[in-house]
Amino acid sequence: MSLKSGFVHILFIAGFLFLSVFSPAQRIMEKLNRGMVAVVSGTNGVFISWRLLATDPQNISFNVYRNQTKINSELIINTTSFLDEKGAANDLYRVVKVIEGKEINHSNEKVIANAKPYLDIPLKTPEAYKPNDASVGDLDGDGEYEIILHQVGRGRDNSHKGETTEPIFQAYKMDGTFLWEINLGKNIRDGAHYTQFMVYDLDCDGKAEFACKTADGTIDGQGKVIGDAIANYVNEDGKILDGPEFFTIFDGLTGKELATTDYIPNRYPLDGWGGVGGNGGNDSSVNRVDRFLAGVAYLDGIHPSVIMCRGYYGRSVLAAWDWKNGELKSRWVFDSAESGLEKFSGMGNHSLSIADVDNDGKDEIIYGAMTVDDDGSGLYSTHLRHGDALHVSDLDPTRPGLEVWGIHENEAPIEGYGNGFGAALFDAGTGEIIWGKLPGKDVGRGVAADIDSAHFGAEMWCSGSGGLWNNKGEIIGETPNSSNFAIWWDGDLLRELLDRNKISKYKGEVLLNAEEFRSNNGSKATPTLSADLFGDWREEVIFAAEDNQSLRIYTTTIPTKYRFVTLMHDPHYRLSIAWQNVAYNQPPHTSFYLGHGMDYPVNPNKFIQFK
């Protein structure tokens, strides 16, 4: 059945909510609460929304209570939101699930209506620092997300000289409660390409860990120093070309160091990280070697592994780690410098994605123009070389499987590699190039999202595209005014444009203007985080205040007639949130086509269970 006919308005994500005892494997994911949020919606009353969970039966409906009085006249079936036109700030709301006409398990979750359509989180920002990228995880196991925030003082791209400040991470609850601070120390260079961090429940105990690269002088959330407290490997150029490098797992709730080991791979040889393409030239000044990516993947289809990576202009090394029973163990290492893997050199992007591209229940790492299989072997290389932006989802629903929209730097022909496309759509499972554009161009930015209801599937565009392409590569309209993030915000199935501190429709109105709040990362203009954090399936967006003393989480107040399981229970989307902070931040995507004209999203090979 299809939404194109208008027949179905109640949508369930069947693939990842199908829990079967006959499943060969079940992914262990986080157990979330109802995630209620209530905010005043202008003069229209109070807008309440909540999560539909993967554990909910398909026939579930809901009642909404204000101050102990049920306020909906009919069962809420087609949505997980409600506009209470008589509600006001400080009213108390709760949502009760209804199964076969009976209220079941009255929830203890209650929320007080916020006077504004956003939530403010006060910060303990260190002097001369400002909030940057963030991630989320359930640090205490209560079913609600906490925020882990990267505070940046003086960060620098690795191509530039100059000493950076010490990278600082802080953890907060959604109500602003401060949990801990970790200082990575002077021997970790701060910047978009250096300070990747993962927040995820790696050992499946119901509580998320915090994982990142560390060094001598790192101070954990309890004040313990890792390694040599007084070591200083920063040279006269502000670079770090020597000294030990570590990988550390921290307790998410306390910031306590749990395990530290040597980082794989080490940086040597310094001049061994160049490769192919316009920016693939070699150097010994850490511009090539100190380029890092990270992610989380279910490599066995059941348990999450953390992926720590180094290099992408030339040599690319991906190291998979397992954290289980208090032990940190190496699962495998992929190194493009090994004999027979030469075709994978120079294919990495300034971002990555994690997805089950071959539909075997296990995740692969899409590393730009190449993909590494779940067992650590090279799956394919497109030979399209290094690039910036990367988007992976079911972008063309008329084709089987997932597609990748890749943005590449192909400004010069390279012997054996040709002069490839600056932007290309390729099959995520095989690497087959479906179509490509802008041959011989260095393309900086590009996006894939369904933003135009006149065409089925996602649309694609990029800097210099000269228009908007449909998923067949045909120009169908003018280029959107931004090539940055996309967000599900209003009540339809199209995605909106998120750029700087504004949300807008394609060729349409501005839906949100976050005045006195800002985006991050200079011209990249990315949010602190954008994700389905609470409420219904629409996404929230986090910005930092211009005075750096708070974060603001904006949530939609626009009614919708569509109902979905929380996007955070789609494994593909959830892992997108984990890697969103990495290098050149990219927006998250779902494992299925979520857009105008979508079909019932069935993916029977994905099964999950909860801790």
N, C-alpha and C positions, 0 to 999 in steps of 0.2 A: 504494500500500500504506500501511497505517496502523498506528501503534503501538497504537491502540485494540483491535485484534485480538490484540495480543501477539505478532504474527508476526515483527516486526523488532526486534531489539535492537542491531544494528550500524547506526549512522546516519552518513551522510556528507552534508555540506552541499554538494550537487551544484552549486548555482548558482554560487557563487563559487570553487569549485575546478575548474570545467570550463574547461580551458585549450584553446582552439581556434584554429588558424591561420586559421579562417574568421571569427573574431570581428571585427566592425567596429571595435571599440575595446577596449583592454585597460588597465584601471587599473594604474598602477605603484605597488606597495605594498612594504612592508618585508619583507625576507627574514629569517626567524627561524631560530634553531637549535632543537634538540630540547627545550630548556627543562626539563631534568631537575631534579627536586627529590626529596630523600630526607629524611624526618624520622621520629624515633622516635614511635610511636603508643602512648602509655601503656605497658601491659605486653604489648601484642600484637605487638611487633617493630618493623619499619621499613616505613613506607608510602612507596612510590616512584611517582611519576607523571611523565608527559612529554607533549609536544605531538604531536598528529596535525597534520600540515602540509597546506596546500592543494596542495602539490606531490606529496604521497604518492599512490601508486596505490590504488585501492579494495581491492585484494587484499593489502595490506600487513599483516603481523603482526610480532610482536616477541618477542625473548628478553631476559631480564634476567640480568645477571651480578653476583655479589657476590664481590669479591676474586678475580676471574678465574675463578670457577666459575659455570656456568649453574645457576640455582636454580628455574626454572619447568619442570615436568614436561611440560607441553603448551604449544604455541604460544599466545601471548596475542593473541587475535583480537577479542574483543568489547569491549575496553576499552583504555585507555592508562594503566593503573595496576596496581600489584601490591603485595600485602601479604606481606612477607617475615617470617614468624613467628619465624624464627631469627636475624633481623638484630639488630644492636646499633649504638649510637652509634659513629661513626668508621669503620664499615665503608665500603668503596669500592664504588660501584655504577656500572654503565653499561648502556645499552640498545642492542640491536643490531636493526636492521630485517631482516625476512625476506620475500623475494619468491619465490613458487613453491617454497617449501621450502628456499631457500638464503639463508644470511646474506650480506648485501650491505653493503659499505663500512663496516666496523667503525668506529664513531664514536669520535672522540677525546674526546668529552664524557664527563666522569666527575664524579661528585659524592660527597662524603663525607657520610654520614648525620648529620644534626644531632640533638643530644640532646633538643631540644624541638620541638614542632609549630609552629614559627615561626622567622623569621630576624630578627635584630636588626641595625640599621644605626646605628652611633655617629655623632653629629652635632657640627658646630662651630657651635652655636647662639650668636649674638652675645648679649652681656649685655643683659638686659631684653627679649629677643625670645623667641618661641616658635614651633614649627613649625605651619604651617597647611596649606593645600591643596598638592597635588603633582600632577605629571603624569609620564609616562614617554615615552621615545623611545630608539631605538638610536643613541647619540651617536657611537660609534666604529666602527660597521659590523660588529660581531662576531656579530650575531644575538641578542644579549642586551640587555634593556632597562636603561637607567640612569634615575635618579630626579632630577627637577628640583623643588625644594622652595621654596615661598614662606615665608620667615621674617617674622613680623609682630611689631612692637613695640606701638605704640599706633595701631590702626586705628580709623576712624570712618565711620559711615554719612554720606552726603553731606547728609542732612537735619539734621545736628547740627553745631554749631560746635566748634572746637577743632583745634589743630594735630596732625597725625599724625607718626609717626616715618617714616624713609626706608624704602621697601619694599626688601627684600633677597631675592635668589634665589640658591640654591646647587644645585650638581649633584654627585651621588654615584653611584658604581657600587654594584651590589648587595652587594659585599663590604665596603662602607663607605669605599672609597677616595674622598677628596675631590678634585673636579675643578676647580671654580671658584666664584667669588662675584661677582654683579653687584648693584650698589647703584643703584637708580633715582634717588636724590637727593631733596632737599627739595621740588622742584617737581613731583613726582608724589605725589598724595595716596594714602594707603594705606587700603584697605578693600575689602569684597566687591564693590562696584559700580564700582570704579575700576581695579583692578590685575589685568586679565585677561591671561593669557599662553597662547601656543600653543607646543606642542612637536611637531614633525612634520618628516619629510623632505620639504621643500618643493621642492627642486630635483632630487629623484630620483637622488641620487648615492650612496644607501645609508647616509647619515648624517643624523640629524635636526638641524634648526635650532631655535633658540629665538627667539620673536618677541613683542614687546609694545610698548605705548606708552611713550615716553621723553620727556625734557625736558632743558633746560639743567642740567648737573651730574650727569647719569647717568654712572656709572663702569662700564666693561665688565670682563670677566673677566681682562683683561690690564693693568688700571690706567689705561686711556685714558679721558679725560673727553670726553663728547659735549657740544657747545655751550659755553656760558659757565660756567666752573667756579664762579664766585662769584655768579651771578645768584640772586636770591631774590624770588619772586613771591607768597609766602605773606602774606596780609593779616592784620589784627588778629583776625579770626574763625577763622584757621587755614585759610581757603579759598584757592583759587588761581583768580583770575578774569582773569588776564592772563599774557602771556608765550608764547613759542613752544611748540608741541606737535609731537612727532615720532613717527614709527613706525620701529622699528629691527629688523633681522634680525641675530641673533648666531650665531656658530659654536657648535654644540651641544657640541663636545668641549672647546673652550678658553674659551668665553665671549667671544671677540673680536668686536667690532663688525664686521659685514660691509657693511652699507648702512643709511643713515638718510635719511629723507625727511619732508616735512611730513605730519602726521596729517590724514586726511580723515575727517570734515569738521572745520573749526575750530569753536570754541565760540560764535562770534558769529552772530546777536545773542544775548546771554545770556538774554533774556526771550522767545526764539522757540522754546521747546521744550515748551510746554504743549500740552494736547490735550483729549480727551474722557474721561469717566468720573470716578468719585469722587476719584481721585488725579491727575487730568489738569490741574488748575489750574496757571497759569503762575507763574513766579518769576524773580528775577534773582540768586539766591544760590547758583547752581550745583547745586541739588537736582535740577532737571530736566535740565540740560545735561550734567552729569557723571555720566551713567549709561551704562555701557559693557557690551557683549557681544562675543564673539569665537568663531570656529570655523574649521574647515578643510573645504573642499568640493572635489569633483572636478567643476568646472564644465564642462570639455570632455570629461568621461568618461575621461580618461587621466591628466592631471596634477593634483596638488593645488594649490589656491589658498587663501590665508589670507583670512578675512573679518573685518574690524575694524568695529565698529558703535558708534553713539552715539545715545542717546535711545530711549525706548519709551513713556513716558507720553503723549507727543504726537508731535512730529516724530521720525521714525526715519530714520537714515541708515546704510546698509550699503555698505562699500567693499571691493571684491574686489581682491586683489593677487596678482601672480605673481612668484615668485623663480626666475630661470632664468639660467644662464650669468653669474652674478655681477651681475645687474641686477634691480632692484626696479621693477616696472611696474604701474601701475593698469590693471585689466581693465575694471571698470565701477563706477559709483556709483549706488545707488538712494536717492532722497530723497523722503520722503512729502510734503515741502513743495512739490514741483513740481506744476504745474497738471495736474489729472486724476487725481492720486494721493491726493486727500483722504481717500478711504475707508480708506487704510492708516495714517492718523494715529491714535495712541492705542491701537494694537493689539499693541504689544510686551509681552513678558513679562520677568520677572527671570531668564530663561533662554532658550535657543534649542535647536533640534535641527537636524541635517543629515541628509537622506535623499533618495533618488531616489523622489519621490512619484508621478511620472507614468510611471515605467518606461521612460524613454528612455536609460538608462545614465548620465545626468548628474544631479548633485545639486541639490536645492533647499534653501533656508534657511527652516525653519519658525520664525517669529519670534513665537511666541505665537498670537494670533488671526488672523494673516495669514502668507502664504507668498510668498517672492520666488523667481522662476524662475531657472534656471541662467544665463540671459542678462542678468540684472539687471532684468527687468521684473516688475511685480507680477502674481502668479499668481491670488490671490484674497484676500479678506478675509471673515471670518465675522461681523464687526461685534460680536463678543463682548467686545472691549476688553481692557485690560491685566489681567494676572494674574501669579501666582507660579510654580506648578508646571506641567510640560509633559512628556508621555510620548508617544513615537512608535514604533510597531512594528506587526506584524500582530496586533492585539489581539483581533480577531474573525475567526478563520480561516474562518468560513462566508461572509464577504464577500471580494470581490476587493480586492487592494491593501492599503495600510497605513491605519491609523487614528491619530488624535491624541486623547489624553485631556488636555483643557485645564482648568486651574483659573483662575477669573476673578474680578475685582472688579466686580460689577454691582449695587452697592447703591443706585443712584439712576438713574431714567430720564433719558435724554439725548435731546433732540429729534433725530430722524433715526436714532437707534440703538436706541430702545426700552429695555426693562429686561430684559436678557438673562439667560442662565443663569449661575449661579456655578460650575457644573461641567458639562462637555459632552463627548460623544464625537462627533468629526466626521471625515469622509473626508479623508485626508491629500492626496489628489490634486485634489479639487474644492472642499473647504471645506464641503460639504454637512453640515449638522448631523444626525446619526443619532438622537441623543436627548440631552436635557438635563435637569438637575435644579437645584434651589435657585434659582429665579428671584429676582432682586432681592437676592441675597446677596453679601457680600464673603467669599469662601472663600479661606482662607490656604494650605492644603496638601492634596495629594491624590496618590495612587499608582495605577498600573495594573500588575498582575502576576498570573500564574497561581499562586494560593496555595491553591486548593481543588480537589481532584481530582474532586469530584462534579459539576463543571460544566466544559464544554468551552470553552477559550479563556481569556483574561485576565479577572480580576476588577478592579473599580474601587471606590475609596472615597476619602473626603476628610473634612476637618474639618466636622462638622455633618451628615454624610450620614445618620446614623440607621440605619446598617447597611451591609452589603457588597452591592454590585450585581454581577450577571453582566453580560456584554457586550451584553445586550439591555435593560439598565436595570431589571432586576427585583431586588428585595431577596431575597437567598438566605442571609443569615447575619448574625451580629453584626459590628460594625465592628472591624477589627484594632486592637490596642493601640498602634500607631504608624502615622504617615503620613509616612514618611521615605524610606529607601532599601530596595531589595530586592536579594537576592543569591542566586545558585545555589551552594549550599554542600554539601548532603548528597547522597545517592546517587540520589534520585528526580528527576523532571523538574519538580517544583514549585519555585517560588522561595521563599526564606526572607525573613523580615523583618530588616533591619539598622537598628538604631536606637541612637544613642549608641555604647557600646562592647560591644553585645550582638547576637548573632544568635539568632533564635528561629523556631520553626514557628508558623504561624497556629493559634491555640488549642492550642498545644502547648508542648513543652519548650524551654528555653534550650540552644542547641547550643554557644555560645561566650560566655564572659564574660571580656573582656580587662581583668582587674584591674590597676590601676596604670597603665593606658593610657586615653587620653581621646579623645573626638570634638572636632570643631572648630566654630567659627562659632555659638557661643552656643546659643540655643534651636533653631537649625536642626539641630544635633547630627549633622553629617555627618562621614564618615571623611576622613582625609587623601587617600585614594584607594581605590576599589574597582574591580578589573579582573581579567581573566584574564591574569595576569602571567607565569605559568609553570605547569608541570605539565599536567594534563589540562584539560578544558573548564570545570571549576568555577572560581569566582572567588576571588581573594585579597582581603584587606582590610588596609589600612595604618592604624595608629593612632600617635599621638605619645605618648611617655612623659609622665607627669605632671610629671617633673622637667625636661622639654624637652630632654633630652640624647641622645635616640635615637628612631628609628622602629622599629616592630615590624610585620613582615609575617606575618600569619596565613594558613595554608593548610590546607585540609581534609585529614583523614586517614580519611575515610569512604569505603569502597569503593563503586563504582558499576558497573552492568551496561551502561551506555550509553557510546557512543563518538562523539565529535564532533571535527571539525576545530577547532583553537583558535579561540575566538571572535574573536581579534584578526585573523584572516584573513577575517572578515566585514566588508566596508567600512563598513557602517552602524554596527556595534558599535565598530570601531576609531575612527571619528570621534567616537562618543559619549565615548570616553575622552579624546580631545583637548579637548572642550569641557566635561568634567565639572567643572573648577575654576571655571567662569564664574558669577559672581553667586551666585544661590541654587542651589547644587549639586544636580544631579539624577542618578539612577542611569542606567547605560547600558542599551540595549536592542539586540536583534538585528533583522535585516531580515526574519526569518521567525518564525513562531510556534514558540517553544521552550517546551513545556509538556506537561501530561498529555493523552494522546490525539492528539499531534501526528502529522501526515503527513510523509512523506519530503519534506524541504524543497527544492523545486526552484525555481530562479530563473535561468532560462537567459539573461537579458539582462545578467547581471553577469559580467564576465570580469576576471581580474587577471593581472598578470605581476610579477616581482620584480626588484629591484635589490640 
